[in-house]
């Protein structure tokens, strides 16, 4: 790891541009290829996404160097200092989101390579543009460019949602486009109001300006922040602004639905980033502004997601409501503003995202398997009951199924066993049941909630009604999710009859195995991962390091400046004639 960090250091800060530039160049090149070149486009898409994931892992390792409380990377693409020019900033949180995006995207495109990528045109180009928007949203350090990358991401998602055509996708797509256009309008209104009050859109400069806003303008500042937050809350699927998510995500093709699982986390990431920067404990009269709204909105979203899961029959609807439940849990935990609680939610975030993505992919395979055969067993009157004695007592030594066939020694097809086991793992992670990472994340959040000052130091600390409410909801929604997923599992795996053996390709099974395998790895490496999330949470709640790193970044001197100052120009020997 140290060698990888050293190698990455030699490429910094220019390597930070790769998560944006690589998918942009790949999409541009694929636009030049004819639509018949599907295999070539698929190959380019997979290799570009894999390269982006490897770069994101290198950036993650670099940000978490041993002995460094907070390693920040700052890149000035236009070579203008902050707050006047475009700034890209990399810390542990943005690197974590880049890695999570790369994992989900790679598994999604490999799954799509089996069949779905041929269902429409420009799939691979839109896919790469989506990754470009996501990478830019996680790296940008100013609100204007955040809006630009949001629009790139959303424009690509419109095309991906409609991929495969069909009335259901068109109807859900129109609703999806309308609500996101409204959210974009609120984004522009909120950003323009903030600029009018503070004179800047740079996030670090905003963090310095908020405490200095006059009392006469502070109400307008809070109104601007509330409008901006509403735009992000729509994208984070908070109740009651999440009516669009389940129809849209369930109507999308399976690999697109899996990729969209990361989209709600973009809203959560942006809220967490801006709230800890602009309204931290150092924000003066505006400190922790809106925290109660985050907690209340998150808790309402949790309840809505759990009820939606209980009322869902289709697996894709279950996965959509599971995404809503996950988002609500993250928002409610973030609103408390506690370092330990933030560390727990940062552990829970990748686990829940990976499980929801896997469930979207599984839903496609299970529904295809279920629809290949009869869904209802025929009812036949039969006077004979060979599994009963004349006294109507079950015969000993026989273990029969519904067709009165002996179960002992029957072989379960490998594909059916794979679908069943992976569905069970998704259930455990989403419901937060032991022993997988969903339980570890929820347990970490509950521990931090009950011990805000740390174990052994929180005696006499009152949890408060909101704390008890979140504790009860986290346990209750987990049980409701468990019941909903168990009921659906019984319906799809136990109560179906006369179905052929499921057909499962390696390109379809491998992405699901990878997504859930990473959940297992997070469980096995829980100590190291929690140390990482604790360091990330401490840096988030002490934004001074982020602000100083961005505001102190200096442009690289050009050749004219270097010559005027008497310094050697890079690439030219000293003493050489200009």
C-alpha positions, 0 to 999 in steps of 0.5 A: 500500500505504501508503494502504491501511495508513493507512486500515486504521489508522483502523479498527483495532483494531475491524477485527480482529473482522470475520474472526469477525463477518462470517461469523457474521452471514452464517450467521445471516442465511442460516439465516432463508432458505428452502432453495429460495433457493439462488442468493441463498445462493450470492451472499451466500456469495461476497460475504461470503467476498470481503469477508472476503478483502479485509479479511484483505489489508488486515490483512496490509498493516497488519501489514507496515508499512515500518520496523516490525519487528513491528506488533501489533494487540490487541483486547479484545472484553469491555473487560477487560485481559489475562489476565482477559478475551478477547483477540484478537491480530493479527500477521504470522503470523495475518494470513497465515493469514487471507489464505490461508484467504480465498483457498482459501475463495473459490475453493472456494465459486465452484467449488461454485457450479457444481454441488456446493452443491445436493447437500445442505442448509445448505451455505452456512451451514455454510461460513460457520461454518467460516470463523468458526471458522478466523478465530477460531482464528487471532486468539484469544490464549487457550487457552479461546477457541481451544478454542471456535473449534476446536469451531465449526470442527469442528462445521461440518466434520462437516456439510460432510463429510457434504454430498452423503450416500452410504455412503462419506461417512457411514463416513468422517464417523463416523471423522472425528468420533470422532478429533476428539472424542478430540482435543478431549478431550485439548485440554481435559485439557491446557488444564485441567492448564496452568491448574492449574499456571500459573493462566492460559490467556492465551497471553502470560501463559503465556509469562511463567509457564512460566519461573517454574514450580517444579522440582517442577511442571515435569514436570507442566507438560511432561506437560500440554504434551505432552497439549495438543500431541497434540491439535494433532498429531492435527489436523495429521495427524502419523503415526501419528495421521493414519489418518483424514485421507485417507479423510475428505478423499477422501470429501468433495465436491471444494470441501469437500476443497479447503477442508479443505486449510487444516484441517491447517494450523490444527494446524501454526499452533497448534503453531508459535504455542504452541511459540514462545511457551511454549518459546522460548529464553527459557523457562528450563529448558523452553526448546525442550521437545519440539523433537526430537518435532516433528522426528521426528514430522514426518519420519515423517509425510513418509515416510508421506505419500510412501509413501501417494502412491506407493501411491495410485491415486485422485486424491483419495487422492493429494491427501490424502497430499500434504496429509499430506506437506506437514504433515510437512514443516512440522512437521519444519522447525518443530522445529529452531527456527531463524529461517531455517528457519521463514521458509522453511517459512512461504513453503512453507506457502501454496504447498503448501496452494494446490496441494493445494486445486487438486488436490482440485478438479482430481480432481473434473473429471478423474474426471468426464471419465474416467468419461464414456467408456471407460477401456480400449481394446478389443483387436482382432487385425489382420494389417495394420500400415499404419504398418510396411513389409513389413520391419516397419520404421516408415514414414517421414513418419508420426506415428500414435497408438494408433488409427493416425491421424495426429497431425500437425495434430490440435487438443487441446481447450482444456478438456483442455489446461487440465486437463493444464497445471494438473495439471502445475503442481500436480505441480511445486509439490507435488513441489517442482520448479523453477520454481514456488513449491514449489521456492523454499520447499524451496530456502529451507528446505534453504539455512537447514538447511545454513547456520543462521548465514547464508551465509558465516557457517556454516563448520564448523557440523555439520548433525547426523543429524537435519539430514541426515535432514530434508535427505534426506527433503525431496529423497527425498519430492519425487522420490517425489511426482513419480513418483506424480503423473507416473504418475497423470498418464500414466494419466489423460491419456495411457493413456485412450481414446475419451473425449469432450471434457471439459466445463468451466465457467468457475466450475470452471476459474477457481478452479483458475487462481486458486489456481495463479496465486497460486503463480506470483505467489509465485514471481515475487515471491519476494524480497518474500515471503521478506522478509515471512516472515523478519520473521514468523519473527524475531518468532515466535522473539522472543516478547517483542513479542507478550507485551508487546503483549497484556499492556499492552493497556488497556481503553477507559474507560467514560463513568462513568470518563471523567466521574470523571477530568474527561476529555470523554466521546467524542461529547459536547462539553466542558462539556455537562451529563451 
